Amino acid sequence: MTEKYDKDNDGENGHGTSCASTIKREFNDVEIFVVKVLGKDGRTNRQIFKDAFS
């Protein structure tokens, strides 16, 4: 697994980290790409969501 840590993309609540850890534990040969679309309040908007996957 290749990791790139960017403090600006650090999660506020750890949910994504927990999910990624579970996936990695079950599937050893997997690459995980982080796409952050939710703020620390768990909210986003359509434009942010659209831009994240463009």
DRENDO-1510 file (C-alpha; in Angstrom, 1 decimal, always signed):
<recs>
REC; n; res; u; v; w
REC; 1; MET; +0.0; +0.0; +0.0 .
REC; 2; THR; +1.3; +3.4; -1.0 .
REC; 3; GLU; +0.6; +6.1; +1.6 .
REC; 4; LYS; +0.6; +9.8; +1.1 .
REC; 5; TYR; -0.2; +11.8; +4.2 .
REC; 6; ASP; -1.4; +15.4; +3.8 .
REC; 7; LYS; -2.2; +17.2; +7.0 .
REC; 8; ASP; -4.8; +19.3; +5.1 .
REC; 9; ASN; -6.7; +16.1; +4.3 .
REC; 10; ASP; -6.6; +14.7; +7.8 .
REC; 11; GLY; -10.0; +13.5; +9.0 .
REC; 12; GLU; -11.7; +15.1; +12.0 .
REC; 13; ASN; -13.6; +12.1; +13.2 .
REC; 14; GLY; -11.6; +9.0; +12.2 .
REC; 15; HIS; -14.5; +7.3; +10.3 .
REC; 16; GLY; -12.6; +7.0; +7.0 .
REC; 17; THR; -9.5; +5.8; +8.8 .
REC; 18; SER; -11.5; +3.1; +10.5 .
REC; 19; CYS; -13.1; +2.0; +7.3 .
REC; 20; ALA; -9.8; +1.9; +5.4 .
REC; 21; SER; -8.2; -0.1; +8.2 .
REC; 22; THR; -11.0; -2.7; +8.1 .
REC; 23; ILE; -10.8; -3.0; +4.3 .
REC; 24; LYS; -7.0; -3.3; +4.4 .
REC; 25; ARG; -7.2; -6.0; +7.0 .
REC; 26; GLU; -9.6; -8.1; +4.9 .
REC; 27; PHE; -8.0; -7.5; +1.5 .
REC; 28; ASN; -4.2; -7.3; +1.6 .
REC; 29; ASP; -3.7; -6.5; -2.1 .
REC; 30; VAL; -5.8; -3.3; -2.3 .
REC; 31; GLU; -5.0; +0.3; -3.0 .
REC; 32; ILE; -7.1; +2.9; -1.1 .
REC; 33; PHE; -7.5; +6.4; -2.5 .
REC; 34; VAL; -8.9; +9.1; -0.1 .
REC; 35; VAL; -11.4; +11.5; -1.4 .
REC; 36; LYS; -12.6; +13.8; +1.3 .
REC; 37; VAL; -16.0; +15.3; +0.7 .
REC; 38; LEU; -17.5; +15.8; +4.1 .
REC; 39; GLY; -16.6; +18.5; +6.7 .
REC; 40; LYS; -16.2; +17.8; +10.3 .
REC; 41; ASP; -19.9; +18.3; +10.8 .
REC; 42; GLY; -20.6; +15.5; +8.3 .
REC; 43; ARG; -22.0; +17.8; +5.6 .
REC; 44; THR; -21.1; +18.7; +2.1 .
REC; 45; ASN; -22.8; +20.1; -1.0 .
REC; 46; ARG; -23.3; +18.9; -4.5 .
REC; 47; GLN; -20.5; +20.9; -6.1 .
REC; 48; ILE; -17.9; +19.7; -3.6 .
REC; 49; PHE; -19.1; +16.1; -4.1 .
REC; 50; LYS; -19.0; +16.5; -7.9 .
REC; 51; ASP; -15.5; +18.1; -8.0 .
REC; 52; ALA; -14.1; +15.4; -5.8 .
REC; 53; PHE; -14.9; +12.7; -8.3 .
REC; 54; SER; -14.1; +14.7; -11.5 .
</recs>
